[in-house]
């Protein structure tokens, strides 16, 4: 799979399904504006040139507060 970027997934902490997603391109850092991190679960998937996505992966380190 030729990588074209990443997609960030968010869901409320009490939800069982991913509710929001954002394609961010081929970057390794991204800031989500107006998000209270305590209210959401986050994950990421890679996206290939053909449009297929990898399995969703949960974050493995803490998100810094700014």
Secondary structure, 3 states (H helix, E strand, C coil): CCEEEEEEEEEECCCCCCCEEEEEECCCCCCCCCCCHHHEEEEEEEEECCCCECCCEECCCCCCCC
